[in-house]
Amino acid sequence: MRILVLIFILSAASSIAIGQKIQPTDSTFLKLGDGSEDIETFQMKDSTHSPRLAALYSAIVPGMGQFYNQKYWKIPIVYALGALAASQIKSNHQNYVLFRNVYFNIRNGNDEQIEDYLQLFNEEAAERRLESYERDRDYWIILAGLFYVLNIVDATVDAHLREFNINEDLSLNIKPSIQRSPYSNMHAGLSLNFRLK
């Protein structure tokens, strides 16, 4: 479970670090200089990029929405999370079946049908292992479903943000400040300045 949390944090941090590309939006330009007032419209060539189509692609084939959005670096993350979930489901299910057989053989008194290394378990220990592997398998099935849904959400949000305009006139400054308070001598803190140029 700790590995899963670590992978999730790393993937979130990498997506924040890479960020979005600055792309122009649809706009209208007025040609001046020759006395005429011709209006020229600049259209982005991929302004028809559809979030619905990205979601549909990701729902049909995980990672295909990221391919459609041209975020190729996310595809290995999608498949790594899927492979991790599949291997954990398979491993926990195999152990569940093994200990289910051990538990039923111990209950029925068929000790000779249990392999040598499994004869160390009594009925209570086998039942605890059985419940543990069943619970872990079910958790990983739920996590696999969450990975699938996150894959679709990521593709949809990424498609929406393709045409998001990051204007250079916007700025956010974070700087430390020391302020006086009527209740005590001094307070240290952070000052956030949001400025539109």
Buried (B, 14 or more C-beta within 10 A) or exposed (E): EEEBEEBBEEBEEEBEEEEEEEBEEEEEEEEEEEEEEEEEEEEBEEEEBEBEBBBBBBBEEBBBBBBBBEBEEBBEBBEEBBEBBEEBBEBBBEBBEBBBBBBBBBEEEEEEEBEEEBEEBEEEBBBEBBEBBBEBBBBBBEBBEBBBEBBBEBBBEBBBBBBEEEEEEEEEEEEEEEEEEEEEEEEEEEEEEEEEE
